[in-house]
Amino acid sequence: MSHRNLVILTKIILFYSIFYVAMKLGVVIFGNAWPVPNLLLSLPYVILALISWWQVKQEKFSWIFVFLGAAVIILTRVYETQFSLWVQQMVTG
């Protein structure tokens, strides 16, 4: 795969992470969503956004980061509902 693809995928992770964090903050502030699970779910995306922003800024990209970022995105999206319910039960429990 080319360097151009690496740059594009890193930027996709950056923009997706920013969007996800904004969405979670929006549902916590303006919606009637559980704050603790939603804020905890946004933490990996804050980390992904910071790392990908740093990589874009420094123009140093890594395939390892892209694969790990994709794995984090996939896993959090797959287990988001179960994690939210579990955390909310622990908080109110």
C-alpha positions in Angstrom: 0.0 0.0 0.0 1.2 3.5 -0.7 2.2 6.3 1.5 -0.8 8.3 0.2 -3.2 5.6 1.5 -1.5 5.7 4.9 -2.0 9.5 5.1 -5.6 9.3 4.0 -6.4 6.5 6.5 -4.7 8.5 9.3 -6.8 11.5 8.5 -10.0 9.4 8.4 -9.2 8.2 11.9 -8.6 11.8 13.0 -11.9 13.1 11.6 -13.9 10.1 12.7 -12.5 10.4 16.2 -13.3 14.1 16.4 -16.8 13.4 15.1 -17.4 10.6 17.6 -16.2 12.6 20.6 -18.4 15.6 19.5 -21.4 13.3 19.0 -20.9 11.7 22.5 -20.5 15.1 24.1 -23.6 16.3 22.3 -25.8 13.5 23.5 -24.6 14.0 27.0 -25.1 17.8 27.0 -28.2 18.1 24.9 -29.7 14.7 25.0 -30.9 12.5 27.7 -28.1 10.0 27.5 -26.1 8.4 30.4 -23.1 10.6 31.0 -20.6 8.1 32.5 -20.8 5.4 29.8 -20.8 7.9 26.9 -17.8 9.8 28.3 -15.9 6.6 28.9 -16.6 5.5 25.4 -15.2 8.7 24.0 -11.8 8.3 25.8 -10.2 6.0 23.3 -11.3 8.3 20.5 -9.7 11.3 22.3 -6.5 9.4 22.4 -6.8 8.4 18.7 -7.5 12.0 17.8 -4.5 13.3 19.6 -2.1 10.7 18.2 -3.4 11.1 14.6 -3.3 14.9 14.9 0.3 14.6 16.1 1.1 12.3 13.2 -0.4 14.6 10.6 1.3 17.6 12.2 4.7 15.9 12.2 4.1 14.2 8.9 5.2 10.9 10.5 2.7 8.1 9.8 2.5 4.5 10.9 0.7 1.5 9.5 0.7 0.1 13.1 -1.3 3.1 14.3 -3.8 2.7 11.4 -4.4 -1.0 12.1 -4.7 -0.4 15.9 -6.9 2.6 15.3 -9.2 0.6 13.0 -9.3 -2.2 15.6 -10.3 0.3 18.4 -13.0 1.8 16.2 -14.4 -1.6 15.2 -14.3 -3.0 18.7 -15.9 0.0 20.4 -18.6 0.1 17.8 -19.4 -3.6 18.2 -19.4 -3.6 22.0 -20.7 -0.1 22.6 -24.2 -1.1 23.7 -23.1 -3.9 26.0 -20.4 -1.7 27.5 -22.8 1.2 28.1 -25.4 -1.0 29.8 -22.7 -2.7 32.0 -21.2 0.7 33.1 -24.6 2.2 33.8 -25.5 -0.9 35.9 -22.2 -0.5 37.9 -22.8 3.2 38.4 -26.4 2.9 39.6 -26.0 -0.5 41.0 
